[in-house]
Amino acid sequence: MNHRSLAFRLALWYTLLLSATFALVGIGMFYGLQQYLHASLRDSLRRRSVQVEEILAQGSAGVSNADISEAINTRVSPEFNNRFVRVTRAPGSLIYRSGSPADRSFDPQAVPPMSYEWLNTNMVRRTVTVQNQRLMVNATRIDTPSGRYLIELGTSLQSIDALQDRLLALLGLLLPALVICAAGGGYLLVTWALRPVDRMSQTAEHMSMQNLEARLPVVPTGDALQRLSMSLNHMLTRLRDSVQISRRFLADASHELRTPLTVIKGELQEIVGGDAAQGEVRERIGSVLEEVARLEHLVSGLLALSRLDAGEAQREWLDVNLVELAASTAEQMRLMAEDRGIQLQFPPSAPMIVRGDPSRLKQVIVNLLDNAIRFTPRGGAVTLRTGDSGGDIVLEVLDTGIGIPAAALARVFDRFYRVDEARSRDDGGAGLGLSIAQSICVAHGAQIEVHSEVGHGSCFRLRFPPIPAGAARPARAATPQMRSVTGAL
């Protein structure tokens, strides 16, 4: 679980909020029940105290202690009701004290007495502890014709304490369970609520320059999420229009430049082939022809990139035997390698089938081999090999050439980028070959990687995804004629 994710943080805040709410509700329930029970008990004690006051108030001046005791036992029945009753006549004569309660919860004789003179008001409520039992006692002062009395009436708090302890135990078990449920439910709710964002993210991951028509799903929620998806879709539409305009301009410009360059080249070749151009003029025309050839290669590369960006490479995909295609391409490039004193090697390998355009895949291999041959000193070696790695089909071009500086590795696939401007230009390159190779690989769902060290050579690795089981068909012959693409490097 990603602790920094939005879902986790929202679920955490949701859990903390609900936990605080549950805790407050539990505390409020506990103290609310406590106050309610104590209020009910105080009201009950007050009613019983009023009964005793009525008994004393109705007694005559010469009423005996036995009559008072009998009346209290008859009307209040403290032992049966588990009550404590004690009546004291001023200044300190004990008139009546109840016996042990039926539940034996306390000893009435152990309850500390109060003096009539201690009371500052007519009624005082106190809590005393007797033999580890808490008692709530009401003390009431009353003046009657038979004398001044102090009435003490109380009861044990054992039942209330036991109920509070059970409530605390229940809350102690229930609150953690509620917090766990809140955490799990909150995470599920947040994950469910963020599903539209995940779908938008997955759709955005599949967007590319070859798939500009894809749009983010719009969830009809009527909130900021819907407005965000609609705004991003409008932005994607504007981006698509801008890219399409740029592509059309690049394709049209490249196409229009090919005709005048062809005418210029033909005219210059005719002049050189005739008798009119002699000496220095012939040399200058030859130099111009080289520049015209370089412009032709550049225009061809730009036109190829525009077609790749438009998805032209995905129109005619076949099941291609990559090993057979690599072998035929290596054989065609062998003459170029021998002219430069370089050994071109291609170890045999088992057939490997990929899906794609064979002419475009051949163009990638030609570009990589051409680069390797051009930048490998005489006496070096270039190796083209195929294999399997982690379920992917791999094609590698290795050389023992000059290598690529580490600072330039991140830009070797940029358009018009050349590691050594002067050397690349003298060698006829325009900095588009690797860009074309990368665009073809992206169109085929493949990855192209480069590993290089200055003075020790380079390794360009292509990783093709395997064809799903049951989707492959018998591979067709894939040996198209090699196009003139080496000059686009």
PyMOL commands that set and color helices and strands:
alter all, ss='L'
color gray80, all
select helices_A, chain A and resi 6-58+65-75+108-110+116-118+158-193+195-205+224-273+280-309+312-314+322-339+358-374+406-411+421-426+433-443+486-488
alter helices_A, ss='H'
color red, helices_A
select strands_A, chain A and resi 83-89+93-97+123-130+133-144+147-156+318-321+343-345+353-356+381-389+392-399+447-453+457-464
alter strands_A, ss='S'
color yellow, strands_A
deselect
rebuild
show_as cartoon
